[in-house]
Amino acid sequence: MHVVVTGALVEDGAILLVHRRPTKRAYPDVWDLPGGQVEAGESELQALAREMHEELGVHIVAESASRLDVVHDGSGDDAVHVGVWQIGEWVGSPTNRAPDEHDDIAWVKISELGGLPLVHGVLAAMVPALPEFEYAPRHSDITGCIQDDRGTKADCRACAGMDSSSDGVR
C-alpha cells in the first residue's frame, strides 16, 4: 500500500490545486491537491510539511494543519491511502517548484471544483465542507474511520494493520 498525503491551502474562497502532467504514470492530466508519498519513518504531518516545501516552496505552520479525511483507492500493490489535510497557515507564496510533476498550479474557487477533472472526485465533496478547526471526533462515510481532526484514528477498517508510523501526528 502506498501512503500519500495531500494538503488543501485555502484562501479567500479558493483552494490551491496542481495539474498533474499528462505524462505521469499515476493519475495523468487531472487536478489534485499538492502532496506526495510519506517516506519511511515520517508521520503524515512531517511528510506534508516536506512535500509543501518541495512542491510549492511554502513552509506550513504545523499547528494549523487539520486532517480532513482519508481516501482509499485501488487494490493490491496499487492500493493508495491518501491523508487529506487542511492547512490553515503557511509562510511564503506558492509557486510551482515541481514542474516535472505538475504543468500548472492554480487557485480555484471552491464553487468551481465540481467542473474540474480531479484525481479523486470525492475531494470536491470534501473540500467545500472545510472545518473551522473543530477539535471533535467525526466519522468518515468514505473510509469508515472515526478520527479527530489531528488525524488520530479510533477505528479504520481500511487502515487496519498499517504501520503506525504513517497514521498521523506524533
N, C-alpha and C positions, 0 to 999 in steps of 0.2 A: 504494500500500500504506500502510495506517495502522500506525504503530509505537506500541505501547502497552506500559506497564509496570505490573505489579501487585506488591503486597507482602504476604507472609504474616507476620503478627505472631503468634507462638505463645507461650502462657504456660500453665503447669500443665495440659498435655494438651489445650488448647483453642486454636482459631485464630479470629482476628477476621475476620468476614465482614460485608459490606454488602449490603443488599437493594435492588436496582435498582427504581426506581419503575415501576409498570405503564404509565405514560405515556411511558417512554423509547422512542425510535425503535429503538435497537440494544439487543438483549438485555433486553426488558422483563420485570419481575416474576420475577426469578431472583436467587439469592445469588451473590456474586462476592467476590474479593479486592479490597480498595481499590486504586485506582490511576487511571491515565489516560494521555492522549496524551503522547508525547515531542515536545517542541517543537523547532523548527529550532535547531541549534547545541547542543542538550543531549545529554549521554550518558544512557543508561538510568538510571544511578545518580543523576545530577543530577535527572532527572525524577521518580524515585522519592522522593527527599527532598522535592521541591516538592509532589508530589501527597499524600504522607502528612501534610504540614503543612496543606495546603489542605483536605483532606477530613476529617482526624481530629484536627488540632491537635497532633500529636506531631512531635518532631524525632528523626530516626533517627541512630544512630551509624553513619556510612558504613562504617567498618572492620568492622562486624559483619554487613554485608549480603553475601549469597552468592546468586549466580544459580543457581536450581534447574534451570530448563529454558526452552525456547521452545515456544510453541504457535502453530501457523498455522491460520487459519480463513478461509473464504470464498475468493473468487477475483475477479480483475479489480479494478475500483475499490473493491470491498467487502472486499478481502483485508486481513487483520489479522495482524500479527506481534506476539505478546504475550510479553514477557520476564517470567518469573515468578521473583521474588526472595524469599528468606527474610530477615527482619530479626531479628537476634539481640538487639539492644539499641535502646531508644528512650527519650526523655525526654518525660514528660507522660502524661496519662491520655486514651486515645482517646475522643473524643466525635464525634457526627455534625455536622460543620461544613459539610456539603453537602446540606442537606435537599431542595434542588431536584433532586438526583441520586439520593439514597437515602432511602427512607422508614423505614429501620431499620438498626441495626448490632447485632451480637450475637457473643458468644464462644460458639463451637460446639465441642463435644468432637470430636476428630478421628475417633473411632469412629462418630459420628453423621453424618458428611459424606455417606455413601452414600445416605441417605434424603432429601437436600435437592435441589431443582431448582437446579443450578449452571450458570453461563454455559458453561463448558467442562467437561463431565463428566470429562475427563481430569485435572482438578485434584484430584478426590477420590482418584485413584490416585497422584498425585504427592506430595501433601502428607503422607500417613501415613509416607512414607519420607524425611522431612526429614533431611538430612545433619547431622552434628555438625561442620560446617565443615572437612571434609577438603579439603586442597589437592591434589587429584589429578584428572587429566583423566577424563572419563566420556563415554560415548556415549549419545545420546538416541535411543531407538527411535521416538519420536514425530516428531522432526524430521530425524533424520539428522545432527544436529550433534555434533561432538566438541568439547567445551569444558571449560575448567576452571571452578571454582566462582566465579571473579571475572567470568565472562561472556566470556572470550576465546574466539572461535570459531576452531577449527582447520579445520573443514570443515562447511559447512551448505549443502546443495543449495537449500533453500528461501530462504535469505538471500543467495544469490549475486547480486552486483550491487547490493546495498543500499548506501546511503550509509554510509560507515564511521563517521560521527559518531553513529550511533544503535546501534552494535553492542556497547556495553558500557562498561566502566570505562576512563577515560582517565588 
